[in-house]
Amino acid sequence: MKKKKTKSRSDPKARPAARNSERNVPYRKPALRSDAFARALIDAKACLNDSETLLALFNDAAKKAAAVPREPFKEYWAYLQTMLRLVRAHHRGEYDQIPDNALLWIVAALNYLIDPFDLIPDATPVLGFVDDATVIEFVTDKARQTLDDFMIWETAAIV
């Protein structure tokens, strides 16, 4: 009589569903699962269809970025600044080599940044901008190639 083979718990093939479901969670951070981020995405779609609204977003986001502490943003501070320059160049018609989905994510991140009542209200001491930084980090990772391409374009345009 043949024994039926059983997979051991240490076998990596034994639990692919658990491993895959863990990888398929698109937004692990609470800020990205918040109503505020969902609102930022909806507002971003509207901004993309209205030049005046996009310009107002850029102006508000530039003012906010100038006023927020840099510490929570760490190495993503330069990318936040790049997002601002990219949106300005896009609005002016100077740069149009942006995939629609990347532009949507970038505009959503800026919308989230200017929202004072997001997941952690900006007035909360110390933690107020941690969620904003998390969203900037997420969008940077999602649109890094677009942001890097824009920086290369900027550099070439200056020379």
C-alpha positions as a Python dict, from the first residue, in 0.01 Angstrom:
ca = {
    (1, 'M'): (0, 0, 0),
    (2, 'K'): (135, 341, -101),
    (3, 'K'): (143, 621, 148),
    (4, 'K'): (-14, 943, 43),
    (5, 'K'): (239, 1223, 19),
    (6, 'T'): (170, 1518, 243),
    (7, 'K'): (337, 1850, 216),
    (8, 'S'): (520, 1969, 521),
    (9, 'R'): (451, 2308, 670),
    (10, 'S'): (804, 2418, 585),
    (11, 'D'): (751, 2344, 217),
    (12, 'P'): (736, 2683, 41),
    (13, 'K'): (485, 2549, -212),
    (14, 'A'): (251, 2433, 61),
    (15, 'R'): (97, 2778, 123),
    (16, 'P'): (110, 2984, -194),
    (17, 'A'): (-231, 3139, -130),
    (18, 'A'): (-124, 3291, 200),
    (19, 'R'): (196, 3426, 52),
    (20, 'N'): (23, 3563, -257),
    (21, 'S'): (-256, 3728, -61),
    (22, 'E'): (6, 3901, 151),
    (23, 'R'): (172, 4040, -164),
    (24, 'N'): (-158, 4145, -320),
    (25, 'V'): (-249, 4390, -45),
    (26, 'P'): (-211, 4710, -246),
    (27, 'Y'): (-206, 4962, 36),
    (28, 'R'): (-62, 4831, 360),
    (29, 'K'): (-16, 5169, 527),
    (30, 'P'): (-325, 5314, 700),
    (31, 'A'): (-284, 5650, 525),
    (32, 'L'): (-324, 5480, 188),
    (33, 'R'): (-638, 5298, 300),
    (34, 'S'): (-793, 5610, 451),
    (35, 'D'): (-1097, 5802, 331),
    (36, 'A'): (-866, 6102, 293),
    (37, 'F'): (-652, 5922, 34),
    (38, 'A'): (-961, 5797, -150),
    (39, 'R'): (-1082, 6159, -155),
    (40, 'A'): (-741, 6275, -281),
    (41, 'L'): (-763, 6028, -572),
    (42, 'I'): (-1114, 6143, -664),
    (43, 'D'): (-1007, 6507, -646),
    (44, 'A'): (-701, 6426, -858),
    (45, 'K'): (-922, 6296, -1138),
    (46, 'A'): (-1117, 6621, -1133),
    (47, 'C'): (-795, 6828, -1129),
    (48, 'L'): (-665, 6657, -1440),
    (49, 'N'): (-968, 6776, -1634),
    (50, 'D'): (-951, 7138, -1520),
    (51, 'S'): (-645, 7352, -1584),
    (52, 'E'): (-742, 7618, -1328),
    (53, 'T'): (-797, 7360, -1055),
    (54, 'L'): (-460, 7201, -1135),
    (55, 'L'): (-290, 7540, -1108),
    (56, 'A'): (-463, 7611, -776),
    (57, 'L'): (-351, 7269, -649),
    (58, 'F'): (7, 7342, -753),
    (59, 'N'): (3, 7680, -577),
    (60, 'D'): (-149, 7537, -258),
    (61, 'A'): (90, 7239, -256),
    (62, 'A'): (394, 7461, -317),
    (63, 'K'): (294, 7684, -22),
    (64, 'K'): (232, 7380, 199),
    (65, 'A'): (562, 7216, 101),
    (66, 'A'): (746, 7537, 189),
    (67, 'A'): (587, 7533, 536),
    (68, 'V'): (608, 7166, 638),
    (69, 'P'): (901, 7023, 833),
    (70, 'R'): (1138, 6821, 613),
    (71, 'E'): (1218, 6555, 870),
    (72, 'P'): (917, 6326, 813),
    (73, 'F'): (988, 6323, 438),
    (74, 'K'): (1356, 6227, 471),
    (75, 'E'): (1497, 6106, 138),
    (76, 'Y'): (1163, 6168, -38),
    (77, 'W'): (1184, 6545, 5),
    (78, 'A'): (1361, 6585, -331),
    (79, 'Y'): (1090, 6379, -499),
    (80, 'L'): (818, 6596, -344),
    (81, 'Q'): (990, 6898, -496),
    (82, 'T'): (1015, 6713, -828),
    (83, 'M'): (642, 6636, -817),
    (84, 'L'): (573, 7007, -779),
    (85, 'R'): (800, 7103, -1068),
    (86, 'L'): (652, 6829, -1288),
    (87, 'V'): (295, 6944, -1226),
    (88, 'R'): (395, 7305, -1298),
    (89, 'A'): (572, 7207, -1622),
    (90, 'H'): (277, 6991, -1724),
    (91, 'H'): (31, 7272, -1652),
    (92, 'R'): (237, 7516, -1859),
    (93, 'G'): (245, 7269, -2148),
    (94, 'E'): (624, 7240, -2126),
    (95, 'Y'): (631, 6870, -2041),
    (96, 'D'): (379, 6613, -2157),
    (97, 'Q'): (571, 6286, -2139),
    (98, 'I'): (380, 6171, -1833),
    (99, 'P'): (178, 5849, -1830),
    (100, 'D'): (-178, 5932, -1722),
    (101, 'N'): (-169, 5694, -1427),
    (102, 'A'): (157, 5845, -1294),
    (103, 'L'): (16, 6196, -1322),
    (104, 'L'): (-297, 6083, -1138),
    (105, 'W'): (-90, 5939, -850),
    (106, 'I'): (126, 6252, -830),
    (107, 'V'): (-172, 6487, -826),
    (108, 'A'): (-340, 6265, -564),
    (109, 'A'): (-29, 6287, -344),
    (110, 'L'): (-32, 6667, -369),
    (111, 'N'): (-404, 6671, -289),
    (112, 'Y'): (-336, 6459, 19),
    (113, 'L'): (-51, 6690, 122),
    (114, 'I'): (-271, 7001, 121),
    (115, 'D'): (-559, 6834, 308),
    (116, 'P'): (-523, 6951, 670),
    (117, 'F'): (-775, 6690, 790),
    (118, 'D'): (-628, 6374, 642),
    (119, 'L'): (-566, 6056, 841),
    (120, 'I'): (-353, 6239, 1099),
    (121, 'P'): (-449, 6609, 1105),
    (122, 'D'): (-152, 6830, 1023),
    (123, 'A'): (-197, 7027, 1347),
    (124, 'T'): (-110, 6714, 1552),
    (125, 'P'): (234, 6779, 1702),
    (126, 'V'): (517, 6555, 1576),
    (127, 'L'): (291, 6308, 1391),
    (128, 'G'): (91, 6552, 1177),
    (129, 'F'): (298, 6503, 863),
    (130, 'V'): (395, 6136, 900),
    (131, 'D'): (94, 6023, 697),
    (132, 'D'): (166, 6287, 430),
    (133, 'A'): (524, 6158, 406),
    (134, 'T'): (394, 5801, 377),
    (135, 'V'): (177, 5900, 81),
    (136, 'I'): (467, 6087, -86),
    (137, 'E'): (688, 5780, -36),
    (138, 'F'): (424, 5547, -183),
    (139, 'V'): (362, 5768, -487),
    (140, 'T'): (736, 5818, -540),
    (141, 'D'): (784, 5442, -548),
    (142, 'K'): (488, 5405, -784),
    (143, 'A'): (594, 5686, -1020),
    (144, 'R'): (973, 5683, -971),
    (145, 'Q'): (1052, 5622, -1338),
    (146, 'T'): (829, 5912, -1444),
    (147, 'L'): (989, 6140, -1185),
    (148, 'D'): (1341, 6032, -1285),
    (149, 'D'): (1259, 6084, -1654),
    (150, 'F'): (1132, 6432, -1573),
    (151, 'M'): (1452, 6519, -1385),
    (152, 'I'): (1658, 6402, -1684),
    (153, 'W'): (1441, 6617, -1912),
    (154, 'E'): (1490, 6915, -1680),
    (155, 'T'): (1865, 6872, -1681),
    (156, 'A'): (1877, 6843, -2060),
    (157, 'A'): (1657, 7150, -2099),
    (158, 'I'): (1895, 7358, -1886),
    (159, 'V'): (2209, 7264, -2081),
}
